[in-house]
Amino acid sequence: MTAQVDRTAGTAGTAEAAGVAGVAEAAGAGRAARAPGTVRRRALVGAAALLMLTGGATIAHGAADGTDGAPAPDGGGHAAHSTGTGTGASTGTGTGTGAGEAGPVGGASRSGGFYMRADGVFSPPGSFVPSDALTYDTALVPAAARIEITQYADRTSHRVGTRLRGLVPNRAYGMHVHTSPCAADPASAGPHYQHRASATADPVNEVWLDFRTDRNGNGEAEARHEWGFRDGGARSVIVHDAQGGAGKRVACFTVPFSS
């Protein structure tokens, strides 16, 4: 009787060992099957992190009514120039956040409006990864700080907005739309865009986006006018170290504004 019990226990142990070996083999096969996908995912994450660290810019276009994933702008009216304090980072609906930047969104909507959004990550001129967002003073606009520009136009109004994050906290900055693209030389962006050329340099005749950052270094502003840009006349925005009509050029972002 004792021998029978011993044999039964031995058989059970052999079966249990075989089961464990089978589970281990299946787990190993599962790991092997998953390994290529895991490697690909890790490679993609690494590439995205490199882009975030070294800078870059992308642009996306979409309809103003949100049919292409772009947020529909609000319909409220407001003065020609307004500023605000940002409360968080821009997310770029439908086109990614973090390392994945939204690229320009733009096109005609069913309501007859036009919407464009462009965002970028600031980096110094000559960086390893080229960027449309350039910082000329990393103490005021650090590398890896972010910017988003939006443009909306319909039959009666034209709005340009900006959101920034990662700047110096609790600081005032100036910003204007300029006539030429950004380059290593800050002067390459040309003068302010003016609705009436060689007229007054003020928020009524130009697009001023002065803003003040919050305690996290985020800021935003919007300018509204009854007029729009001339074809090819507006090509960038310049961030200045002071608000008002002038100031040192500390950063630049090339933007595909539409007329």
Salt bridges, closest charged atoms under 4 A:
ASP65 OD2 - ARG110 NH2 3.55
ASP74 OD1 - ARG159 NH2 3.62
ASP74 OD1 - ARG224 NH2 3.28
ASP119 OD2 - ARG146 NH2 3.53
ASP137 OD2 - LYS248 NZ 3.31
GLU206 OE1 - HIS192 ND1 2.73
GLU222 OE1 - HIS78 NE2 3.91
GLU222 OE2 - ARG159 NE 4.00
GLU222 OE1 - ARG224 NE 2.56
